[in-house]
Amino acid sequence: MEFLKRRQSELMMEGVSLEELGRNMGTPLYVYSLSAILEQMQAMQSAFGAHPTTFCYAVKANSNINLLKEIFKQGFGADIVSVGELERALVAGADPGKIVFSGVGKDEGEIRRGLEAGILCFNVESMFELRAISRIAKAVGKKARICLRINPNIDAKSNPKISTGLYTSKFGIPYQSAAEYLALVRDRSEIQLIGLACHIGSQIVDLSPVKNAAQSMVKLCKETIQAGFPIVYLDLGGGLGIQYDQESPPAFQAYADTILSEIKETSLKLILEPGRVIVGNSGVLITKVLGIKRTPAKRFVVIDAGMNDLLRPSMYDAYHAIEPAVTKSGKLELADIVGPICETTDILASDRPLPDVNEGDLLVVKSCGAYGFSMASHYNTRPKPAEILVQGASAKVIRRRERLADLWASEYIEDSQ
Ligand SMILES: Cc1ncc(COP(=O)(O)O)c(C=O)c1O
């Protein structure tokens, strides 16, 4: 993480002091390095080399329009899961021909809008979705391009809470049921099957499930082609992991080689849906220590960022490295770093070695670029943080801090009686 390093005692993101930024802009504050994001995108693109590959950034990972603009400028498309994400992506300049619409439950309005926008495809996950797309496409006189999202029953060997590739998960069409879906698609002139898709989970750091998934999917693609469906795409989803703690995620080249070795004998084009690996390590959350509290059992460091700002630790027991923005001397002592939310699970880090921090100090929570702000809520009537995009020595506000009045603006309903 070259874009994040200390200059003497201060933690810098590119050319910007995070201490100074936090003092000037207030906390909690999300900050992203544009150079880090661009570097990840370019590294991924170059790892797949000449193989025809459409990279569809998973908008859910971080959906700030200013980030999306930068991502689409590099030729990435979008993987979306709601009409909200579709509109965001379009506002940010996404090419509709590079948008894949994922998700286990798409409603009628979402399907209509996807068809109208001319997206590349819907990744279909159920019979009821296939029937709805067929009915709506007929009604509006459009041909719907689809991929079938297959559940290959493969364990991603990641956190079970973010795994999607086993039959115990709600996602995808069971591998063994693909034939039923093909039979239904065969007679429908309003549906064009362009490929098969799968996504077995997120934060994958072991390449063996990726290899198994690619192998199974290539086999099914070949069978599908033999059955008379001229499919051209294999979408292998997202899921490549990043380093939060001690994990050693595979390099892009190893990931690409694993996939390419399975697909190279075919004429299939690839679609990939990376999210976390593009933005995850690029972002930090700056937070202020509100005070220290000791009990006979614990040292609590109470900070001004809560589970409403960064949900991952409470929701997934996720680890985020945390460091003071300005180096503190003295020995490390265990602490629970907790937020101000009225929930026992509002813990950002448990039993974490931390120097002797004091009221008013700023802490930097690392690797918050993915599923950080995008999962933030207003719980406890707390406004969402501001977001800043850093490049070189410049720091641009890409989302202003919410004001309290923003939180109840939509609750003023005219009394109709
Ligand atoms: C269908 C689909 N594609 C892509 C992604 C992005 O995954 P990641 O951020 O791990 O790359 C997800 C994440 O949940 C997903 O559900």
The ligand as an SDF file (V2000), in Angstrom:
LIG
                    3D

 16 16  0  0  0  0  0  0  0  0999 V2000
  -23.1370  -11.0280   -8.2570 C   0  0  0  0  0  0  0  0  0  0  0  0
  -21.9760  -10.3350   -7.6270 C   0  0  0  0  0  0  0  0  0  0  0  0
  -20.9870   -9.9210   -8.4260 N   0  0  0  0  0  0  0  0  0  0  0  0
  -19.9060   -9.2780   -7.9210 C   0  0  0  0  0  0  0  0  0  0  0  0
  -19.8000   -9.0240   -6.5750 C   0  0  0  0  0  0  0  0  0  0  0  0
  -18.5950   -8.2960   -6.0750 C   0  0  0  0  0  0  0  0  0  0  0  0
  -17.8410   -9.0770   -5.2470 O   0  0  0  0  0  0  0  0  0  0  0  0
  -16.4360   -8.5590   -4.7140 P   0  0  0  0  0  0  0  0  0  0  0  0
  -16.6460   -7.2210   -4.1480 O   0  0  0  0  0  0  0  0  0  0  0  0
  -16.0320   -9.5660   -3.7100 O   0  0  0  0  0  0  0  0  0  0  0  0
  -15.5050   -8.5410   -5.8970 O   0  0  0  0  0  0  0  0  0  0  0  0
  -20.7980   -9.4500   -5.7030 C   0  0  0  0  0  0  0  0  0  0  0  0
  -20.6830   -9.2000   -4.2580 C   0  0  0  0  0  0  0  0  0  0  0  0
  -21.4220   -9.5640   -3.4280 O   0  0  0  0  0  0  0  0  0  0  0  0
  -21.9310  -10.1200   -6.2460 C   0  0  0  0  0  0  0  0  0  0  0  0
  -22.9360  -10.5380   -5.4650 O   0  0  0  0  0  0  0  0  0  0  0  0
  1  2  1  0
  2  3  1  0
  2 15  2  0
  3  4  2  0
  4  5  1  0
  5  6  1  0
  5 12  2  0
  6  7  1  0
  7  8  1  0
  8  9  2  0
  8 10  1  0
  8 11  1  0
 12 13  1  0
 12 15  1  0
 13 14  2  0
 15 16  1  0
M  END
$$$$
